[in-house]
Amino acid sequence: MTDVATHPCTEMEEPSLTLLWGTWELWCDLPPLSGAAESGGSWLDQVKSIGLFDSAEGFWGLFNCTLLPSQLPPNGSYYLFRKHIAPMWEHEANRRGGRWVMTFTVPAPSEATPHSSEGEEEALLPVDLAWQRMCLAAIGELFPCAEEELCGITISRGKPRSGTGHAEIKLNVWTRTATDEETQLRIAKFIKSTLASELQDASLEARSPTTPERDFTPTQTILQPKTICYMAHREVIEAKQQYSKGTMGGGMRSFKPKYVA
């Protein structure tokens, strides 16, 4: 008599996964809750790994369980890096590189994300779409460069500005070789073309069709400025050291990015 439990036709088939070329790790750095004691460790001790994944399904499993960037508390950050690359400038993979920086201005969290009706998916603001698009491009190896050139994607929310309640969210694309101008500018072109349509679509969706354009007051996130800047890690570190010593004329405001696109 055939054992039904071991019959090949009755074995449960494991669902197939959409494997990525490499393994990635998602990290977060969230400020302590009000009243909680701050740890006395280093900054890296505050950064927590959310999880590793090597498939598209693994990415969405983590992505769908995290707050949207527009919902992050002040000083909250996410870091998506290749496995074995720590989310810090000093890491060997990052120390000779830099990052393309995009700055979004967002309203207070209570105003930032439109409420969805029951049964509807949560609305994504432009900053949320941009984060999602850059992460997907990274894990899909879509950036126009060698695989090892792209280190990771980060996003961080700053403190609210006094008087307005609005804050800045910085989206960064980290690369390995700051001196390779041709590659960096090619990456910048890809970033701008990838995000342009998403940001435009999101802005159009946010405006009510019955609201005249002149009367529309935006509450959605806005990308400012239209150009993006590349900051070389070593140059930023050296500028901060000069500033702390008082030897930097004009202060940090005089610091200029390595590339602008």
N, C-alpha and C positions, 0 to 999 in steps of 0.2 A: 504494500500500500504506500502510495506516494505521500511524503510529508508535505502538507500544504504550506507550512511556514517557510520552507526552504525552496519551494518550487520557483524557478526563474520567472515564470509568468505572473507570480503573485507578489514579487518583491516590490517594495515601494521605490519609485524612481526619485532621486534627488532633483530638485529644480535646478536648471542650468543657470549659471551666473554669467553676467557680462563682465569678463575680466579686464582689468586695466593693464597697461604696460608695466606699471610699478605700484608700489605700496605707498599710501599717503597717511598722514596723521593729522587729526584735527585737535587743536588746543584752544583753551579759553583762559582769559584773565578777567575775573569779575571782582569788583570792589567788595570788601567785607560788608555784611549787613550792618545797619545802624545799631550801634551799641556793642558790636562784636569786637573783641580784642584783636588788634593787628599783630600778625606774626612778625618776629624779629629776623626772619631769614632773608635771603637774597631775593631779587625780583624773580629769578627763575623758579624759586620755591613757590611763588604765588601762582605760576602758570600751571594749569592742570590739563592733562591729556584727556580728551573726550573719548578718543578711540582711534584704532587703526582700521584701514579698509583697503582692499585691492580689487574691488568690483564696483560697478555702477550702483548695484543694489545696496552695497555697504555704504556708499556715499549718501544715498537718499535716506537710508535708515538713520544716519547721524544727523543729516541736514534737517530732516523733518521733525527732529526732537529738540532743536535748539531755537532760541529766540531769534527773530529777524534782527538784522543790524539796526533798523529804525526803532526797535524796542529795547536795545541795549541800555543799561544804566550809564550814567557818566563815568568815564574812565574804563568802560568795559571793552574788551577786545576779543576777536577770534583770530586764530592763526592756522592756516592750512599749509603744511610743508611736506616735502618728501620724507619718507622714513629715514631716520638717522640724521636729519638736519634739525637742530634746535632753533626755536624762533627767537634768535638773538643775533645782533650784529657781529659779535665776537666769534661765532662759530666758523670753522675753517671754510665751509662752503659759502659763507656770506661776507667774510671780512674784506674781500677784494672786490665786492660787488656793490650794489646799490638798489634803489627801488624807484619805480615810477609812481608818482603820488597824484591821486585825484581827490579833491576836497568837495564834500557835499554839505550844504547847509540844511539842517532839519529843524522842524518845530519841536515843541515839547512832546514827550512820549504820548500823552493823552490825546494830542491833536494829530500825531504823525500817521497812525495807521487807521484807515477807515474801518468802521465796524462792518462785518459781513453779516448778512441775514442767515438765519438758521439753515443749515444744509449747504451753504455756499462756501467756497474756499476763501481763505483769508486773502485780502487784497495786498498786493505787493507794491511798495513804493519804488521809485527809480533807484534809490540806493540799495534796496533789497535785490532788485533785478540785476543791478550791476555786480554785486557780490556773487550772486548765483551764476551769472554768465562767466565771470572770471574764473570761478572755481571749476566750472564745467570745462572751460577751455584748457585749464591747467591739467586736470586729471585725464582729459581726452588727448593730451599732447598736441594741441592745435596751435600753440604759439610758434611763429616762424623762426625757430632757433633750434640748436642742438638740445636734446632732452635734458642734459645736465645743466644747461644754462639757466633754466627756470627753476628757482628754488622754492618759491611759495607765494601765497596770497594772504594778505592780512587786512583787517578792518578794525578801526578803533573809533570810539565815540568820545569826544571831549566834553568838558564841563559846559553847562549853559552860560550864554553871555548875559551879563547883568543888564537888566532893563527889558530884554526881549524874550528870554527863555529859550531862544534858539541856540543850537550847538552845531559844531562841525563834526562830521564823520569822515575820516580819511581812509580811502581804499588804496592799498599799495600792492604792486606787483614786484616781487623781489627777484633779482637776477644775480648771476655769479660774477660776471666780468664787466666792471664799470668802464674799463678803458676801451672796450670794443664798441666804438661809436656807431658803426654801421649796423651791428646787430641790435643795439639798444633802440635806435631810431626805427628799425624795421618792426621791433616789438611794439613801440609806441603807435605806429601806424595801425597795427593790428588791433590794439586796445581801443583806439578811437573809432575804428570802423565797426568793431564788435559791439560797442556800447551805444553808438549813435542812434541806431534804430530803436533800441529798447527804451532809451531815455525819451526820445521823441514820442513814441507810442504811449508811454506812461503819462507824459504831460497832457497828451490829447485826451486820454481816458479820464484824467482827473478833473477836466473842465466839463461842467454840465452843458449839454447842447443848447439849453435855453438861456445860458448866461452869456451876455455880450462880453467879448474879449476885454474891452476897456474896463469892465466892472469886475473882472475876475481877480480875486485875491488868492494867490497860490498858498496852499498849506502842504503841498507835496514837496519832496526834497528837490533841490536845485543843484546842478553840477556847476561849480565855480572854480576857476575860470574855464573857458573852452580849451585852453592849452593845458597840457600836463607837463610836469617837471620831473626830472630825474635827479635824485640825490644820492651821491656816492657816499657810502658809509664812512670811509676813512676821512673824507673831506668834512663831513658833518662832525665827526669826533674831534678832529683837529680844531675846527672852528669853535666848538664848545670849550675845549681846553684853553684856547686863546681868550675866549670871552671870560672864563672863570678867573684867568690871570690878569684881566684888564688890559690885554695887549691887542685887542681887536677893535680897531677904529670903526665907529658907527654901530657897534654891537651886532647882535645876531641878525638884525634886519639887513645888514650889509652883505650877508652871506648869499651867494648866488648859486642856483642849481647847476649841475654839470651840463645837462642837456634840457632843451625845451622843445616840445613838439605840439 
